[in-house]
Amino acid sequence: MSPWRGRDLETKVVRDLVWALESPQLLSEELGVLPTAMATEVLAARATQAWLDELDSDPTPLVTFLAEKRKERKSIALGVYFAALIEFWLQVCPGWEVSDLAVGRQLVSTAANATQTVGQLKFVFRLRQRVTMHWEASIKFFLLCRDAPYELEHFVGPHLGENLAWRAQEIERKLGMSQSADVRRWMGELFGLQEDAAAPQSYMMLKGGLFYPLQNLQATTDVWAIPSVPGLASDHGRGWWTSSPAIDLPRTTPAGHAFVILPKMRWLSPVFVRPGERFVAADAVLGLDRVELLSRDDLLDVLAAHFASSESAAPLLVAEIDADDREVSRGFVMNDGWDPTPLMADAVRYKRRQSKGATQREYEQRKVRVDDGVRLKSDAPPMRQLNLVDLPTTNVRTLMAELQQLLVAHRFSYAAIKAAFVRFLEQVSDVASVIVDAVAGLVEGSDDSKETLRMGHLVLEAYTAVRPSETASAAAQLEAWLGRQLALPHRWWSLRLCIKALSLLQPPVLVTPLKAVEVAMTALVAARHPRWNAAAVDLGAFYLVPRDPSDAMVLLQAMLAQDDYFNAEAFVDAQAALPDDRSPQLAAALVACPSLPLKVLRRLGSPHASLAPKTSPCDARLPPLDADANRARLGMELVASSLAVPDAHVIDSATSFAPFVAHLRRLAQASARYIVGVDCEWRPRHLHGSSDERVQLLQLALPTSVYILDAVALDSWDPAAMETVCLELFGPASALLLVGFCFGGDVQKLRQTYPRVMDAVCPHTTNCLELRKLALLRAADVGTWGLATFVATCLGFTMEKDQQCSDWGARPLTPAQIEYAAIDAVAVRLLALFFLADLVDIDDALPLASAPVEIPAVLHRRLLIREDRRDYLPYLTEADAIKAVRTSGLAHDAVDTSSVLCPESIVKTVAFTITAPGAGYVAVVIELTKTIDLNALAAALAVDPAHLCLATDAELLHVFGYPRGCIGPVGFRRQSEVTVVLDAPLVAMDTIYCGVGALHRVVGLTPTSVLNLHRCAGFGSVTAHPISLDNRVVERDIP
């Protein structure tokens, strides 16, 4: 991107604020963008400079302003963020002298009965009490997709939504709307002016960047040598793009440059890296995680993994950082299947069809907006009733076409059109035949569009309101018609609508050959799109096919191979209606999928299961499970009452929050440890279409109470409320033992929703236990069981699953939802106590269900969840370790272990965690052939041996920084938190060869120099103790 002329501000949000105004426009001023001189004048003013200095030292006013834009969202869209920054400039900056600012006033057409929004006035205001202003603001990014000569239409958006030519036309249209007589009249009233005097000066702020093909450049920075074309600002922000990074980046970037993958909220101002750091610092103000700098090779590995994960993997924006820690370029890396061709051929008229998947390049004509006039939306007249006399009633298909036109034009509401059609159906003699003709007419006379399907569902809803008793002949007619559509791929979009209609009509006889239906199902799944998979599931459920269980398994495996878990699960559920024994095999195949989302496991399980104790040798330290004895100790009467009618308290306001958090804090700060059952709910993906849905509910089953926290309501009341809860639950001082089923997914979702507190308090959790791990340690053959099966088998209670896929974002919550949510949390807590009943010591005077427990440290470590952070944080490398060695004054190079002349001098470094409260991490250096005496190590560290455990994978990544087998005593990610302990015999050696970040690679160090490292800045304690054994192996815990 362009060299940034802003000052070196400390706070990212303030740097973004300056960038929003100071960065160049994409288009030239003759196309209606804000003149550069207007922004330059304000930025140069002394009042503005002083204001920015004050804001940089305390950004609270800006942060508070942005928080209001988030409303119930925990993240803010990039376009909303950019527009909010511009609004803050206008509202607060003393250099602008803005008055009477109106923001986001929606406009509708002046056509009769029109209610559809055709645009909005983003910012309308008076400048210095002299000039009426109308500004629009957009942040956009476009990629040039052809060689010179090129035009604006050859710049295409990375997500194929539009091109620059269409955006330029939109600017002209939007700016022209402010000249409407109705709008000028409103402005005159707003500013107390005559209509003529209120005519505004209209400008667009179009910021962002244009990205040029890297394959045509010798270096990434050569984008600045590319000549501009008419219509573009000569100083527009520039970058590069490539779909072949493994070829283009090594050719165009220096080997020593670093790279960083930018999340969207870092797309504005240039990347800021502090000298000597290998990361972009976290930003607590905006809730942004720390982002690691990557070497070029590491970047290419991450990119390869990202684009291999999905055919529709999203583009990534990458910044290039030079040796002086400055951003020198940035560019988009695209999927190699990205095809912008249709948007360049007739791109102004067409856009990508939104009902298609990201990998299906199908386009539809844009709606042409003829803005003969616009007015403020509040001035639009109310909708009127649609009368039957206004409709042609002689032909059903003609009627459908007319009603659909009214629906698309927004001349009448959905409810008004449905009411009119219901009245029409009430007057005909054969309602079912009319419905069949209406559905067939819609499909044959329309294309695949949201409006057509919406009209189809309106027809079926109207039929439901007047459902007749005789439908047999019409249903048979529709079923035969559906059979003919199966072989027509261009009609597949209508299959689910037709099956829904058939389900309502209930045909007595199915005439379509089942073989034809099975062939259609195979073809649908082979098309590799969730939409067609869903149609195949519906066909199978309606026709009870495929008849052969092996064919059903093939279809299921195909859906799983496409990562379409939602339809795969629906397929398994639908196949349960068939009379053979395929259901258990399909369920087992679904559960066995290694990438199956954790939440899916909650909805699976066989109602007929038996519990057998685990007797494998690796678990000899645990006594055999006596299920009956554990049930007796738990108290089944209490279990039955707790699950049958859970006494749940919904926490959604200040009144209910205060006593709840006091109760939670008492337990979290207690001297004893209590088990808390935890579960989260969020909206199913099919209701919101993305994978980043926020947590809606957090359920907590405490020893004596069950709480349902309405996270959305609490965030609306006080954004800090749920962060307080997370701190009490997951904080390092918490005495709570949190248990969940497939718990890692819940914790990950909480991280996404509350990143600031979760990543600051617990970059990796230490008190989150996985119920499935506990069950697998105690019982045999339970690997495919879901929560419902565990509850039924172990606790004798049948869980209803009907609310699992309900809309958890809808308010108010229904009683059924509240009961379901409560039972989920209570169940995991009771199951944990069931499996632990014979392993923990408690006060016999207290019932197990309400008593504190102490889990043995070894077992505790084995039950910890393993989180998938998915945050692009890589392991450190050999280069990082060697840099740390040299920074510490130990100038040595790495060598292969095979080249070491004295193999006895090769040592290993073993990473431990001390699990006692307030303790830390240990790196033990011993000879390669020796083992560690845990008692001697514990004595040297003055800790209980039970509190010494090997570091988990998460701790190796986030604390030590290296995978197992690659660790040395120097170069840890968090070196100051690690105590280094040398085995005493090593001190007598001249040189020891230690791990250096890569397998079979070592660096030679003198033991004395290692012992002196504690004197270096950033190092923790370094000591030597006799801690090795030669003649026996110490049993160690395996995480």
N, C-alpha and C positions, 0 to 999 in steps of 0.2 A: 504494500500500500504506500501512499505518499509519505514523504518525510514530514513528521508532525511538527508544527511550529509552536505548539503550546509549551507552557513552562513545565518544569520538573515538579509536578505536584505529587504529594505523598499518597493521597486517597484516590482509589480507583474511581469511585463514583463521581468525584469532582473532575478527574481527568476525562471521564466520559462526558460530563456536562460541557467542558470546554470544547471537546472534540465535536459534539453535536452542533455547535455554532461555528467553530473555526474550520472544520474540514470542508474541502471543496465540494461543489455541486457536481452531479453527474452530467447534467445537460448545460448547454450554453444559455446565457441570459435572454437571448431572443426567443427562447421557448417558454419563458414565463417563470424561471426560477428566481429566487431572491438574489438581488445584486450583492456581490461579494463586499462591496464598499459599506453596505449597511451593517453587516456583521463586524467588519474590521473596525469601524468607528466605535462601536460599543465596546469591543474587546480592548481597545487601546485606552479607553477612558480610565482616569485614575480611580474614579469611584468603583468601576467594575473590578479593577485589579485589587483594590483593598477588600472588596466584597469576596472575591475568590480566595484571597489569603485567609480571611476569617473563616470561610466555609471549609477550606482545606484543613485548618486546625480543629474545627468542630463541625462535621457534616450533618449534625443532628437535624437541622431544619430540612435539608434535602432528603435525608433518609426517612423522616416522618412523612414528608410529602409523597414519596414513592410508595410507602407502606399503604397509604390510602388507595393507591391505584391497584393494589393486589387484591383487595376485598377478601374473598374467601380462598384465594389461591395462595399457595406458598411460594410459587414462582411467578415471574412476570414475563409475558411474551416480549420478544425483542422489539417489535414494532410499537407496542404499548410503552415500553421503557424509553424508546427514543422520543416518542411524542410527549411523554411526561417530562423529559429533560427540557424540551423546547418550551413546554407550558411553564416550567419552573423559571426558565429565563424570563419569560414575559411577566409572570406574576411577581417575581421577587427581585430581579436584578435592578439596581438603581440606575443603570445606564440606559435602560429602555424608556422609562417614563411612560408606562402603559396604563390605560384606564379603561374601565367598562369591558373587561375581558369576558367574552362568552365562548364556551368550549363545547364542541361536539353537538351542534344543533342539527338534527336530522331533517332531511328534505324529502318530500314526495312530489309526484307529478301533479300538475293542475288538471289532469284529465278527470272526468266525472267518476266519482266513487273510488278513486285510486287511493290505496293505502300502502302500497309497497314502497319501501325506502329506496330512493335512487341515488342517494349521496348524503353528505353531511358537510357542514361548515366547521372545519376543525378549530380554527381560531379566528374570532372576529373581535377587533378592539380599536380603540382610538390611540394614536401615537402622538405624544406630546401635545395632546388636546387640539391637534391641527388636522391630522390625516386619519381617515377611516381605513383600516387595514383588514384584509382577509388572507390568512395564510393556511396552506395545507402542508403536511409534513409526512414524509415516507422514508423508510430505510430499505434500500433494495440492492441486490447483488445480481450481476448478469455475467455470463460467460460468452466470449466471442467464439463462434462456431464455424467460421469459414475464413479462408485466406483473403487478402486484399484483391480487388476492392470490396469493401463491405459497407453495409448500411445498418441503420439502427435495428432493423428486424433480425439481424444476424447475432445480436446479443440476447441470449436466452437465459432465463432463470434456472438455477441449479435444480430446482424441484419441478421444472417443466410447467409452471403455472402461467407464465406470460413471457413476452419479450419486451425489449426496450421501446420498440416502435409503438406497441399498444400502450405502454406506460405513458409515453409522450402524448398520445391521443387522450388518455384518461386525464392527464394534467390539464389539457386544454378544456375538456368537458367540465372538470370540477371547478376550475377557475371561472368558467363562464356562468356557472350556476348562481354566482353571487350578483350577477347583473339582472336577474329576474325582477320584475316590478314588485312582486310580492315580497321578495327578500329585501329589496331596497326599502320598501315601506316598513318592514320589521326593523331594519337597521336604523331608520329614522326615528322610530319610536324608542329604540334602545338607547340611542345617543342624544335624543332631544333635538333632532335636526330635520330640515325639510327633506323630502324624498330625494330630490336631485343632489343635495349637498351630502347625502349619505352614501352615494356611489363609492365603493371601496377601490383601493389599489390591491389587486390580488396577486399573490406570489406562491410558488411551490418551493418547499425545501426538500429536494431529492438528494439524499446522501447515501453513501454506501461505497460500492466499488465495481469496476469493470475488470474482468479477468481474461487474460490472453493465453493462447495455447503455448504451453511450455515446450512442445515438440519443435516449435519454430524459433526458439531462443537459444543462445549460447550460455546464458546465465540467467538466474531468476531476476536479477536486478535490471536486465535489459528491457523490461517492460516500459521503462521510462524513455526509451529511444523510439518507441513505436509512434508514428505520426497519428494525430487525431483526425477525425472526419467531421464534416459539417454537422452541427447539432450537438456535439459533445463539448463539454467544458475542457479547455486545453490543459487544466491542472487536475482533472478528475482523478480520484483515487484508483490505483491500479494494482493488480496482482496477476498471478498466473494460474493455470489449471492444467491438470493432467489426469488421464485415466490409465497411464502406464508409469507409475511412480518408480518402479524398480529400474526402468530404463532411463527416465528423464532426470530424476533427482541426482543420481551419482554423476551425471554428465554436466549438470548446471549449478551444483552447489559445492563449496569447498568442504573437504573431509572434516575439518575441525568445527564446522558450524553445528549448532544444536537446533532442535525442533520441538515445538509444543503443539499438541492438538487442542484447539480452542473450543470450549463449549459456547453456546450462542451468546451468553451474557458477557463474553469476552471478545465479541466481534467488533466493538466500536473502537476505542482508543488503542494505540499500539501497546504491545506487551511490555510490561515493566519487570525486569529481573534485577534484583539487588546484586551488587558485585560479589563474586565468589559463591553464589548460591546456584544450585542445579535444579531450581524449580521456580514456578510462578507462585508467589505466596497466596495462601488462602485469604479470602476477604470476608470478614465477619459481618461487615455492613450489608453486603449484598448476598450473604450466605453462600459464597462460592468456595468450593474445595480447592486445596492446593493442587497444582497441576505440575507433574514432573517434566523436566526437560529430557529429551530423548536424543541419543546419537542418531546419525542417519540410518545406520543398520538397524537399530532398535525401532526406529520409526517405520522402516519398511516391513519389519516383522509384524508390528501392530496393525499396519494397514492391510497386510495380507490376511491376517486373522479376521479383521473386521469385515472385509469384503467377501471372504470365504464363508462367513457365518450365514449369509442370506443373499438370495438373488436380488433383493430389493434393498440392500444395505444403503443407508443414507450417506450422502456426501459428507466429507470431513474437511474443515477449514484448518490449515496448518500454518503456523508462523515460523519463520526462519530467524535464528538468533546468532549473531556473529560473536567473535572472541571477546568483544568489549561489552557483551551482554545487551546489545541493542537489536531491536527488530529491524531487519533489512528487507524482508519481503514476506508476503503471505500468499497462500494459494489454496484452491479447492482441489481435493483429490476425489475423483468420481469413480463410480462403478464402471467397469469396462463395457457394460451393456447399456450405458446411458446413451439415449438417441434423441437429439433435439431436432432432427430433420423436419418433422411435421410443423413445428413451430416456426421454422424459417420459410417454409414454402408459402403458406398463406396465414402467417402467424397472427396478423391483426384480427382476423375473423374467427380463428379457432383456438380452443384451449383443450387441455387434456381432460378426458371424461373422468369426473371424480368418482363415479361408481366402479371404475376399474381399479385393479391393483397397480402398485407402483411399477411393476414389470410389464404391464400390458399397455402398449402405446396406442391407445385409441382416443380419438379427439372428436369433439362436438362443436357445433357452431355457437359462438357467443351470442347472447341475447343482445339485439341492437336496441340501445336506449335512445328514443327520440324525445329529447327534453324540450318540448315546445314551451314548457314553463314549469317552474317548481315553486313550492311553498313550504313553510315550516310544517313539520308533521303534526304538531299540535293543532294546526288549523284544518286538518282533514276532516271531512264529515264522517259520521258514524256509518258502519255498514248497514245496509238495508236487507230485508228478507227477500229471498229469491222466490218469485211466484211461478206457478206452473204455466200460467198463460204466456209467460215469456219464453217458453221452451218448445221446440218442435217435438211432438210426442208420437208421431206416426211411425218412426223407425228408431229402434233401440240404439243402433250403431251411430246414427246421426246425433242422437241425444248424448251419447258418450262423448263424441267429439266436441259438442257444444259445452258440456259441463267441464271437460278437461281444459278447454280454452279459458273458461271463467276462473277455474282454479289456478291455472298458471299465471293469469293476469292479475290475480289477487283482487278481482272486482267484488268477490264475495268470500266470506270465510268458509273454511272447511265444514264447520258445523252447519252453516246456512245451506251449502250445496247438498250435504247429506240429508238434511231435513226435507229439502225439496224432492230428492230422489226417493226418500221413504214415502212421501205423499204420492209420488208417481206409482210406486209399487203397490200401494194400497188400492189403487184403482184398476189394476190389471188382473186378469183371471188366472194366468199361469205364471206365477212369480218365479218359480225355479227356471222355467225356460227363458225368461227375460234375463235372469242372472247369467245363465250359460251364454246367451247371445252377447251380453254386455262384456263378459270376460274375454270371449273369443274376439269380439270386435276391438277391444282395447289392445290385445296382443297383436292382432293382424294389422291394425291401423296405426300403430305407434312404434316408436323405437325404444331402446333400453334407456330409460331416463327415470330419475327420481320422481318426476311429476306423474309418469304413467303408473308406476307402482303405487304411488300415493292415491291416485284415482281408483286403482284396483282395490285397494284396501277399503276405500270409502264405499265402494259398491258392496263388498262383503259385509261391512258393518251395517249398512242399510238393510241387507237381506236378513241379518240376524234379528233386526228389530221387528220384522214382519214374517218370520219363518213360517212357511206353510206346512201342512201335513203331507201332501203328496209331492214327492220329488223324484220318484224312481226313474221315469223315462228321461227327464232332463239330466239327471245324474249320469245315466248310461251314455247319453249323448256327449256330455263333457268329458267323460273318461275315455271314450273312443277318440275324441278330438285331441286330448292330451297325449295319447299313444302316438299320434302322428307327429307331435312336436318333438318327441325324444330324439329323432334322427336329424333334427335341424339345429345345429349349434347356434345360429343367430337368434333362435327363440329360447335358448336355455335360460335367459334372464327371467322368463315368465313361469318356469316350472314350479317354483315354490308358491307363487300366487295361485296357480291352478290346483296344486295339491291341497292348499288351504281351502279353496272353494269346494273341492271334492269331499273333503272331510266334513264340511258343513252339509252338503247335499246327501252324503252317505249312500252311494250307489249300491244296489243289492247284488249286482254281478259285475265283476271286473273282466272286460273283454280283451284288454291288451295282453298279448303273450308275455309270460313272465321272463322268457329268454330275452325278449326285446328290452325289457326293463333292466335286466342284469347287464346287457351290453351297453345300455345308456349310462348306467352307474359307472362302469369301467371307463367309459370315454370321459365322463365328467371328472372323475378323480385324476385321470391321466392329463387333463388340462392344467393341473397344478395351480389351482387358485381356491382360496377358502370359500368364495361364493359358490363355485360349482361343487365343491365338497359338501357344502350345506344342502344343495339340491339333491345330491346323491343320498345323503342321510335321510332326507324326507321321503325320497322314493322308496328306500329300503324299509322305512317304518310303515309306509302306507300299503305297499304291496307284499310285505313280509318276505323280502328277498335280501341277499342271495340265498338260494336254496341249499347250496353246498357250503358247509362251514369253512372249508379251505379257501373258497372264494372270498368269504367275509374277512378272513385273516389277511389275504392279499390286499384288500381295500384298506383295512386298518393300517397295515404296515406302510402303505403308500402315503396315507395322511400323516403318519408320524414322521416319515422321511421328509415331508414338506414343513415340519414344525407346526402343523395345524392341530394343536392339542385340543382346542375347544370342539372342533367337529369330530375329532377322533373319540373323545369322551362321549359326545352325543351319539355317535355311531354305536359304541359299545352299549350304551343305555337302550337304544332302539332295538338292537339285536336280541336283547333279553326277552323280547316278546315271542321269539321263535321257539318252536316246541322241542328242539334238540338241546344238547349240552354244550353248545358253543360259548355261552356267556362266560363261564370261568376261564376258558382259554383266552378269550379276547381281553378280559379284564387283566389277566396275568401279563399278557403281552403289552398292554398299555402301561401297567405299573413298571414293567421291566425296562421301559424306554429310559435311557440314561439322562436325557435332557428334559424329562417331563417336569413342568412347573410344579413346585412344591404344593401349591394350593389344590391342584387337581387330586393329589393323594387324599385329601380330606373327604372327597366325595366318592371314594372307592372302597370296596371291601365286600367280602362274602358274608351273608347273614348266618351261614352254617360253618362254624369254625371251632376247633378245639385247641386247647392250650397245653403244650408239652414243655417240660422244663429243658433248659439248655444244659447239655452235658459235655460239650467239647472241652478238650484239655486246656485250651487257651483261657478258659474261664474257671479254672480249678480253684482260684482264690475266692470265688463266690459260691455260697451254698446252693444246692438245688432249690428251685422254686417250688414251694408248696402253696399252690393257689388257694386251696380251701383255708389253710391257716392264715394266709395273708388277708383273705376276705374277712375272716373272723376278727382279726386284729384291727382292720379298718373300720368294721362296723357296718354291715350291709343295710340296716335300717336307716342309718344316717345317710348312706350313699343313695338309697332309693328316694328319700325325701329331698335331698339336695338336687338330684337330677330331675325329678318329676315336676317340682314346682320351685324353681330357683328364685330366691328373693333378690331380684336385681334392682339396683339403684341407678337410674339414669342421671349422669352428670352432664349438664348442659348450660349451666348458668353460674353466676357468682354465688348465689345462695347455696347451691348444692356442692360447688367446688370446694369451698373452705373446709367443711367437716371431712370431706373425702381426703383431701391432701394432708390434713392433720393426722388422720388414721394411717395413711400410707407412710408418712414421715416417721411416725412412732415405730412402725415395723422395720423400716429401712435403717433406722438408727439404733435398733435394739442390739443388745449384747448377744442374743441368740439369733439363729437363722431360720427364716420361715419360707416355705415353698409357696410360690404364687403362680397360679395358672394364667397364661397370657394367650390372647388371640387378637387378630386384627381383621377387619373387614374393609373391603374397598369395592367399588363398582366392577362387575364382571366386564371383561374386555369387549364383549359384543355390545355392551351398552354405551361405550365411549370410544372404542376404536383405536386405542393406543395402549402402550405398555407402561406409561408413566403416571397412572392414576394415583391420586393421593390416598392416604389412610382416611377412612370415613369414621370408623369406630375402633376404639381400643378397649378390649374386655379384660378385666382383671378379677381373678377369683382369689380372694384373700382367705385366711383361715375361717373368718366368721361372716364375711360379706362378699357379695359379687357386685362389681361396679361396671357399668356400661358408659364409657366416656364418648360423648358425641364430639369428636375432634373438630369437626367443621364449626359447630356452634361455639365451642370454647375458643377457637382461633378468632372467630368474629368478635367475641366478647373481649378477649385479651390474648394477643399473639404470644405472650410469654407463658400462658397457663400450661399448655401441653409441653412446652420446653421444661417447665418445672417438674412435670410428671416424669419426663424422660430422664432428667437429672436424678431424681429420687430412685427410679427403677434401675438405671444402668450405670450410675456414677460409681467411681472406684471405691467410695466409702459405703456403698449400699450393702446391707447384710442380707438382702433378699436373694433367694434362689429362684430365678425365673425359669419356668418350664413351658414348653409349647410343642405342638405336633407339626413337624416340618417347619421348625421355628426360624430357621435361617431366612426364609422368604419374608416372614413378618418383620424381622429386624431390618432386613434390607429395605422394605417398604417404609419403615419408620425413618431410616436414614434419608431416603429420597424426600420424604415429607418435611422432616425437621433436620436438615443437614448441619445447621450451625451448631446446635447443641450436641447432636449425636456424634459427629466427627470430632468435636473439641473434647467432649467428656470421655468418649470411649472409641478411639479409632479401631479397636477390636474389643469385643465383649469378653468378660471374665466370669459372668454369673448367669449366662444363658445356657440352659441344658436342653438337649434334644430328647424328647420322650421316645422316639423310635430307636435311638441308640440304646437307651435303657432297656426297652423291650427286647431288642435283639440280643443283649447280653444275658437276659434272664430266661427267654423262651425260644424254642426251636420253631423253624418254618413259619415265621411271622413276617418275613420280608416284604410280602405283597399285601399285607393287611392295611386297610385304611382305619381312620379314627373310629368310624361307626362299628367296624368289626371288633376292634379292641374293647370298646365300651360294651358291646353286646356279650362278648365272650368272657371278659374279666369282671364286669360289673353287673351283667344281667339286665341292661337297660337298652331299649331300642331307640336310636336317634333318628328323628325325622330330618330329611335332607332337602325338603321342598323350598326352604328359604335361602339355601346356599347361593343361588344365582339370582336372588331378588335384587332390586335396585337399592343398594345401600346409600345412595346419594339422595334418595327421595325423603322428604320430611312432611309430616311427622312420621317417625318410625312406627310400624304397626306392632301390636302386642305380640304377634307371631315372630316378627323379626327380633324383638327384644328377648323373648324367651329362647329363641334359637342361639342368639349371640351369647347369652348367659350360659347355656348348657355347654357350648363349645369350651369356654374357659374353665368351668367347673369340672368337666370331664377330664381334661388333660391334667389338672391338679390331682384329682382322685386316682387316676391311673398311675401317676408318678408315685403317689403314696402306696398304692397297691404293690408296685414292683419293688419298692424300697422297704416295705413293712418289716422284713426280717433282716435288714442290713443296717438299720439305724437304731440308736439307743434313745429312748424318750422317757419322760417321767410317767410312770404307770398311772399316776393320778389324773393324767390328762388324756382325752381321746386322741388317737393318732391324727385324726382329721384337723385338729386345731392346735396341735403341739408343735413347737420348734423342732427342727431336725439338724443333725450334723452328718453330712455325707463324707465318707473317707476321701482324703485328698486325691488318692490315685483314681478312685471311681469318678470323682468330680471332674478330673481332667479328661477322662475318656468320654464324658457326656457333653462336653462343650460343643456348641454348634460351630460349624465351619462356614464362614460367610464367603459369598462370591461378591467381592466389592465392585467389580466391573468399572473401575475408575482409571484404567490405562496406567496404573502404577506398576512399572516393571521392576524386576530384581536389579540390584546394582551389578556392575560388571567388573572384569579384571581392570579395566581402565580406571574405574572409580577407586578400587582398592589401591592400585599403584599410586594414584594421585594423593590419596590419604597418607600412604607411607612416606612419600616425598615431602608432603606438607609438614609431616612430623619430624623432618630432618633426617630421615633414613633413606638415603638415595640408593635404592636397589632396584634391579630389574627382575621380572618374573621369568621363570624357566620351567621346562617340563620336568615332572618327577623322574622320568627315565634318565635325565642328565645329572641327577644328584649323585655324587661319587660315594657318599656315605648314607645309604638308605635309612640307617638307624637314626639319623638326624631329622628325618621327616616327621612332623608332628600333626596332630589333628586338633581342631577346636570344636568343642561341643557346646551348644547353646542350651541354657536352662532358664526356667522362670521360677522365681520364688513366689509361691501363692499366698503367703501370709499377707494380711493387710498392710499396705504402705511399703511393701518390699519391691524388688525390681528384677533385673535380669543379670545373668552370669554367663561368661564365656570361659570355659575351662580348656586349657592348653596342656595336652599330655602326649606322650609318645604314641605312635601309630598303633603299636601292638598291645598297649596296655588298656585296662579298663578303670573305671572311676569308683572309688570307695565313697559311696554316698554319705555314710556316717562321718567319714573324715572331712568331706567337703562341707557338710552341714555344720560340723564343729568349727571349721575355719571361718564360715560365714555367720556363725552364731544364730543359726535358725534350726527349726525342727526338721529332721530328715523327711517327714511326711509332706513338708511344704516345698520340696525340691522336685520339679518335673521337667521333662524335656520341653523345649519351646514348641508351640504349635506352628503349623504352616503359616497362619496369619501373623504370628509374632516373628517368625523368620523373615517374612516379607517386610513388615512395617517397622520392626525394631532393629533387627540385625541387618536386613537388606539383602541377604544371599540365600540361595537354596542349600539344603543339606549337602555336605561334602565339599562345599566351596568356601567355607568360613575360615577366616584368620582372625588374629587379635586386633587388627587395625582396619578402619574403614567402614565401621557400622553406620547405618542410617541414623541411629540415635546413640552415638558413641558415649555421650556423657551419662546415659542412664544405665550403662553396662559395666559391671565389675569384671575385670579380667583376672583370672587366677591361673598361675603357672604351677605345674607340678614341680616340687622342689628339686628332683634330680635334673631337671632341664637347666637349672642355673649354672651347673658346672660345665655345660657344653659350650664350645666356641661359637657355633652357629646352629640355629634351628630353622628348618624350612617349613613355613606356615602357608596355609591356604590363602589364595589371593583372588577369589571371586569366580574361578572357573575350575572345572574338573581337571585333575591331573596337572594343575599349574600351581607353583609355589614360589615364594620369595624368601630369600635368606636373611635372617635377622639375628642379631646377638641377643641372648636373653637379658643381658644388662640393659640394652637399649629399650627392650620391651618394658622392663620394670620401671624405667625412668619416664615412661609415657604419661604417667599420672601428673607430671609437672607441666604437660602441654595443655594449652587451652582446649576445652571441649572434651577432655577425657575424664572418665570416671576413675574409680579406684583400680590400681594394678598391684597385685600381691603374689607371693609364692608360698605354697604350703605342700606338705607331703600328702597327696590325695589319690595316688595310683595304687593299683593292685596288679600283681604279675600272675597269680596262680588261680584266680577264680573269676567267674563272670557274675557281675551284679545284675539282678533282674531289674529291668527298667520299664517304666510306664511307656506305652506306645500310644500317642494321641490318636 
